[in-house]
């Protein structure tokens, strides 16, 4: 989505990062910004930035009745920025540690969850829009002196990922922002170079426009992400003791390539961010149609490059699975109900048959949503209007597996290209990168399953084989 002409609501807008979001939104051309905080007096100076475009509203995100009221007051919001948060100190074993932990969870976790739940229907009504959740790098690395604060942000990180998967169906983007060294009240006395709050806001809004999921807005955050112990696409499942010396060497070599890929992506993103900011400034000061057309094209291409970098990074450094027991029939019926609302499904239908409706699998539900959303979109795009995509679920070979096949009667995949489908940068689409299917295949493999593609003159079949719950051992 575009920030220009958007209508944004910012929680915790009275200082630091929240205030910076308001300022950067106004600078970027947002049509209206609802600035919220618990204390209206703290917002008086914020409104003076642009009195005709900033509306101050009192809001405590721990109060459900206030959230319900603000949804009614702001029916035009299409960008929700959840910045409100609180933090205590003192560790887990002080006399007031439980009170502190509950206070932090009520604001940082439950408050943000309530805001997302309340505004999700409104965002859907307003063409999808976006949500930005301001997290912290402590959501992935717990710092003892901020132990319960770290835990509340870790919980928020988890539901940010879940919301991203669930809201993708309605076209709502969900962005997570993971700052560390930002010049705010919390970082006073920290002996590290700090970035300005405006830098955090700029990068977050750039992510909204470019389709980037996670933002690491300062050098320390980037380094923590790059060297955090996430498995890369090149790491293998077998334990080290089960590998030969040659296999161990190859495993380490490919893991290093994965780390290098991630580092290159981040190094490219830094100058790309500077280029985009320069283009946006030029768009404000140049006024001829020819200049504006060139700048719009350049911005579009830079955003496409940013999206490509995100997909490469997601493929090179996938996050670990968060598995639970899933009933396949319930999962697919929920997915299909949501997929029918996609633009690709207009005047097209999906025929669904499940021969084993009681089967359960052990899987990461958000990762599976990502896979099936991608596969159904591909199938729907391949067929003409009034045609049908079929989804069949049955037992697989071997008997401890289930097979989910998605069939379409669109144009077949050329035989010479079929063996390469599912590898990065191999696609039948004119502007496709092939990373969507490559990431889907990677996710299914991580679950101990397999993704197979067959293409004939009459139909193309994508089959997903997954172990049933009593046999599965993903990760």
Buried (B, 14 or more C-beta within 10 A) or exposed (E): BBBBEBBBBBBBBBBBBBBBBBBBBBBBBBEBBBBBBBEBEBBEEBBEBBEEBBBBBBBBBBEBEBBEBBBEEBEEBBBBBBBBBBBBEBEEEEEEBEEBBEBBBBBBBBBBBBBBEBBBEBBBBBEBBBBBBBBBBBBBBBEEEBBBBBBBBBBBBBBBBBBBBBBBBBBBBBBBBBBBBBBBEBBEEEEEEBBBBBBBBBBBBBBBBBBBBBBBBBBBBBBBBBEEEBBBBBEBEEEEEEBEEEEEEBBEEBBEBBBEBBBBBBEBBEEBBEBBBEBBEBBEEEEEEEEEEBBEEBBEEBBBBBBBBBBBBBBBBBBEBBBEEBBBBEBBBBBBEBBBEBEBBEEBBBEBEBEBEEBBBBBBBBBBBBBBBBBBBBBBBBBEEEBBBBBBBEBBEEEEBBBBBBBBBBEBBEEEEBEEBBEBEBBBEEEEBBBBBBBBBBBBBBBBBBBBBBBEEEBBBBBBBBBBBEBBEBB
